[in-house]
Amino acid sequence: MIRLISFGYGHPEGVPEAHNVLDLRNLLRDPHVDPELRLMTGEDRPVVLSVMRQPGANDIVDSLCRLANAVATGLAQHGGDPVLAVGCVGGRHRSVVVVNNVEQVLLCRGWEVAAHHRDIRKQVLDRQVES
């Protein structure tokens, strides 16, 4: 079982405990900057398209899939499930899209996967919009 967690750095719970954590804040443009996408989540098609059409998005998904495979293989000797966490500012857009894409790839490759979106239903963070 590979466990995937999406989360937002801007929430008081902080970074979840995981074997590996990927910070997307400086890797992919935040859909939050687009007023039409701000109140949506990474489960809405316009947000998915916005994130996955960015340069590097597919490479990030591929890299996380390889990492999940490596961690799962390494932990198989010691027991326990690998946990990978993916964060963005609010945990509603980029991290959700990436985790969902990684989940789908891993499922197609025969892995048992559990994805959890810790902050997806939390209120949109009131913050300065970066461009």
ZIZIHU-V487318 format. One record per residue. N is the residue number from 1. RES is the residue in three letters. PSI is psi in degrees with one decimal (none if undefined). BURIAL is I if it has 9 or more other ideal C-beta (glycine too) atoms within 8 Angstrom, else O. D_LAST is the distance of its C-alpha to the last C-alpha in whole Angstrom. Layout:
# ZIZIHU-V487318
n | res | psi | burial | d_last
N | RES | PSI | BURIAL | D_LAST
N | RES | PSI | BURIAL | D_LAST
This chain:
# ZIZIHU-V487318
n | res | psi | burial | d_last
1 | MET | 125.8 | O | 38
2 | ILE | 127.0 | I | 34
3 | ARG | 130.8 | I | 32
4 | LEU | 136.2 | I | 28
5 | ILE | 128.7 | I | 26
6 | SER | 147.0 | I | 22
7 | PHE | 168.9 | I | 21
8 | GLY | 129.6 | I | 18
9 | TYR | -22.3 | I | 18
10 | GLY | 3.6 | O | 18
11 | HIS | 150.1 | I | 21
12 | PRO | -17.9 | O | 24
13 | GLU | -21.6 | O | 26
14 | GLY | -160.2 | O | 24
15 | VAL | 129.1 | I | 24
16 | PRO | 155.1 | I | 27
17 | GLU | 127.3 | O | 30
18 | ALA | 160.3 | I | 30
19 | HIS | -34.7 | O | 31
20 | ASN | 143.9 | I | 28
21 | VAL | 132.4 | I | 24
22 | LEU | 128.1 | I | 21
23 | ASP | 112.6 | I | 18
24 | LEU | -3.0 | I | 15
25 | ARG | -34.6 | I | 12
26 | ASN | 8.6 | O | 12
27 | LEU | -33.4 | O | 13
28 | LEU | 144.2 | I | 11
29 | ARG | 139.0 | O | 8
30 | ASP | 120.8 | I | 8
31 | PRO | -17.0 | I | 10
32 | HIS | -26.8 | I | 9
33 | VAL | -19.8 | I | 6
34 | ASP | 113.4 | O | 9
35 | PRO | -29.8 | O | 12
36 | GLU | -26.0 | O | 15
37 | LEU | -16.2 | I | 14
38 | ARG | -44.2 | I | 13
39 | LEU | -4.0 | O | 17
40 | MET | 178.4 | I | 18
41 | THR | 176.5 | I | 19
42 | GLY | 1.7 | I | 19
43 | GLU | -4.9 | O | 22
44 | ASP | 133.7 | I | 21
45 | ARG | -44.1 | O | 21
46 | PRO | -34.8 | I | 18
47 | VAL | -42.7 | I | 16
48 | VAL | -47.8 | I | 19
49 | LEU | -41.6 | O | 18
50 | SER | -43.2 | I | 14
51 | VAL | -49.5 | I | 15
52 | MET | -14.7 | I | 18
53 | ARG | -5.3 | O | 17
54 | GLN | 145.1 | I | 14
55 | PRO | 131.9 | O | 16
56 | GLY | -15.6 | O | 18
57 | ALA | -46.9 | I | 18
58 | ASN | -35.0 | O | 22
59 | ASP | -38.1 | O | 22
60 | ILE | -45.5 | I | 21
61 | VAL | -46.9 | I | 23
62 | ASP | -43.3 | I | 26
63 | SER | -41.1 | O | 26
64 | LEU | -35.2 | I | 26
65 | CYS | -42.3 | I | 29
66 | ARG | -41.0 | O | 31
67 | LEU | -45.1 | I | 30
68 | ALA | -42.7 | I | 31
69 | ASN | -44.6 | I | 34
70 | ALA | -44.2 | O | 35
71 | VAL | -42.2 | I | 35
72 | ALA | -41.1 | I | 37
73 | THR | -43.3 | O | 40
74 | GLY | -40.6 | O | 40
75 | LEU | -17.7 | I | 40
76 | ALA | -30.9 | O | 43
77 | GLN | -26.1 | O | 45
78 | HIS | -7.0 | O | 44
79 | GLY | 165.3 | O | 44
80 | GLY | 155.1 | O | 41
81 | ASP | 136.9 | O | 38
82 | PRO | 140.0 | I | 35
83 | VAL | 124.0 | I | 31
84 | LEU | 130.5 | I | 28
85 | ALA | 140.4 | I | 25
86 | VAL | 123.2 | I | 21
87 | GLY | 151.1 | I | 19
88 | CYS | -165.8 | I | 15
89 | VAL | -54.8 | I | 14
90 | GLY | -13.2 | I | 16
91 | GLY | 22.6 | I | 18
92 | ARG | -22.9 | I | 18
93 | HIS | -86.4 | I | 15
94 | ARG | -48.3 | I | 15
95 | SER | -35.9 | I | 18
96 | VAL | -46.2 | I | 20
97 | VAL | -47.1 | I | 20
98 | VAL | -46.9 | I | 20
99 | VAL | -43.1 | I | 23
100 | ASN | -38.3 | I | 25
101 | ASN | -42.5 | I | 25
102 | VAL | -44.0 | I | 26
103 | GLU | -47.0 | I | 29
104 | GLN | -42.4 | O | 30
105 | VAL | -47.2 | I | 30
106 | LEU | -39.2 | I | 32
107 | LEU | -41.9 | I | 34
108 | CYS | -26.0 | O | 35
109 | ARG | 4.7 | O | 36
110 | GLY | 5.4 | O | 39
111 | TRP | 151.2 | I | 37
112 | GLU | 127.4 | O | 38
113 | VAL | 140.2 | I | 34
114 | ALA | 116.2 | O | 33
115 | ALA | 138.1 | I | 29
116 | HIS | 126.7 | O | 28
117 | HIS | 90.9 | I | 25
118 | ARG | -41.1 | I | 25
119 | ASP | 7.7 | I | 23
120 | ILE | -32.8 | I | 22
121 | ARG | 2.2 | O | 24
122 | LYS | 157.6 | I | 23
123 | GLN | 145.1 | O | 21
124 | VAL | 132.7 | O | 17
125 | LEU | 136.1 | I | 16
126 | ASP | 108.3 | O | 15
127 | ARG | 169.6 | O | 12
128 | GLN | 130.8 | O | 10
129 | VAL | 121.7 | O | 7
130 | GLU | 151.6 | O | 4
131 | SER | none | O | 0
